[in-house]
Amino acid sequence: MKSNQSLLATINPTLKLFTHLTLMILIMTLASPLITLFLWLLALIVGLFIGGWTPSYLYKRLLPYFIFFVLVFWMLAAFGEGATVLWQWGWFHITEEGIKHGLLIALRMYAFVTYSLLFTSTTDITTFIMSLIHQCHLSPKWAYGLLAGFRFIPLFQTELTQMKLAHRVRGFEGKN
């Protein structure tokens, strides 16, 4: 899990972590979809200009979450509670309050994903663990365990791929 070579990648990982956590807590406490939208746009601007993101990278990473964004918005808008009914058909009743709440929750989710992507794409895992040891006084025993666990994830992925290929060569067609 290497970071990209951007300006944001040179910042202390512990400082980035606390900044991201503070922003996420701020996003959780906001009740305005407009301010949440501005904070999400801030993450996009930071990622594009100093985070080393390209529009194609952003498109590939955020498009699957956009589908969830639309689904969450629709569920809360069409089935949410509210007094001001804007449109009703069958069991769907879209209210002004439902739209506002759906937009707020969906934008929160999208902002969380974008800020998490900003942190993970600009932070090297070894530098992050070493920063936790030095700045947060994390025990080296815990740090080594975390680092070893993160190092094994790509190894497990390659082993799983090799097992799947071996099963395919042997003609095994099981679902699991």
N, C-alpha and C positions, 0 to 999 in steps of 0.2 A: 504494500500500500504506500506508494510513493506520491509525493505531492508534485504539482506542476511547478514550473520555473517562473512564477509570477512575483510581483512585488508583495502581494499578500502572503506568499509562502515564506517570506523572510521574517515575518512578525513572530514573536514568541508564542508558541502554541498554547501555553497556559493563559496568557492574556486574551488570545482569540477565543478560547473555551469560555472564559468568564464573560467576555463581551457577548458571545452568542447566547449563553444561558440567560444573561440579563435581558437581551432583546427578546428571547422567547418568553420569559416571565412577563415582560411588558406587553407582548402580543396577547398572552393569555388573559391579562387584566383589562384589555381594551374592550369597549363595547361599541365602537364605531367602525363600520366596514370601511369607511373612507380612510381613516388613519391606518388601519390594517393594510389596506391597499398601498398606501404610501410607503409603509415599512417593507412590504414585499417588493415594491419597485426599487427601494433603496438596496435591497439584497441583489436584485438583478443588475443594477447599475454598478455596484461594487464588484460583482462577479465578472461583468463584462469589461470594465475598465482597469481594475487592478488585481482581479482574481485569475486572469488568464483564460477566461471562458471565451469560446467562440459561439456564434449563434447556432451552428449545427450541433455542438456539444450540448448546449442548453435545450435545444429541440429534442434531442434523443433522450436526455435525462428527465425532462419535465413533462413530456407528452403523456406517458402512462398515468401520471398523477393528475393531469388535466381531466382525464376521463372520470377519475374519482371525484374531482372537484365538481364537475357537472352533475354527477349522480348525487352527491351530498347536497348540493344546492337544490336540485329537483325534489329530493325526498323531504327536505325541511320546508321548502316553499309550497309544495303541493299537499303535504299532510300535516303541516304545522298549525299550531293554535294561533288565533288572532281574531280581533273584532272587526277589522276593516277588510271585508271580502272584496277582492278585485275581480275574480273570475271563479265560476263554479260549474262543474260538469261531472255528473255521477258522484263518485266518492272523492274526486279532486276538488279541493277548495283552496285556491291560492289567495293568501291574505298578505297585506302590506307588511305585517309583523313577521310572517313566515318568510317572506322574501328577504327582509333585513337580517333575520337570524340565520337563514340559509347562506346568504352571502358572507356574513361574518364568520361562521364556522368553516365554510369552504376556503375562504381567504386565509384564515388561521392555519388550516391544514397545509395549504400551498406555501405559506410563508415558512412554516416549520420545515417543510421538505427543502425549500430553497436555501434557508440558512444552514441546515444540516449538510447539504451538498456543498455549500461554500466552505464549511469547515473541513469536511473530509477531502475535498479536492485540493485544498491548499495546505494540508498538514501531513508531514511525514510521520509515520507511526513511531519510529525510533526516536526522533526528535521530540515528539509529544510525550512519550514515556520518560525520557530523560528530563524533560522540563517539569513533569509532575514530581520526579524525585527531587530536583533542585529547588523549585519554587514552592511546591505544596508539601514537601517532606513526606512523600509516599515511601513506604518501606521498600527497600530493594527486593525483598522476597516477593512482595505483591507485584512490583514492577516487572520483575523477571517472569513471573507467571503470566501476566498480561501480555508481555512481549512474545513469549513462547506460544501462547494461545493464538495471537494474531498471525504469527509466522506459520502456524499449521493450517490455517484456512486455505491458502492456495494449494498446499500439499494435498489436503483432503479433496479439493476440487479436481486436481489432476488424477488422483487415484480413482475417484468415482468415474471420471471419463474413461480411464483405462479399463475399468471393470465393465462398463457399458459396452465398450468396443469388443472386449473379449467375449462377452455374452452374445453379441451380434455375430461374431465370427463362428461361434459354436452353434448358432441357429436358435438360441433361446429367444422366444418372443413374448415373455411375460410382461404384464403391465407394470408391475412393481419391481 
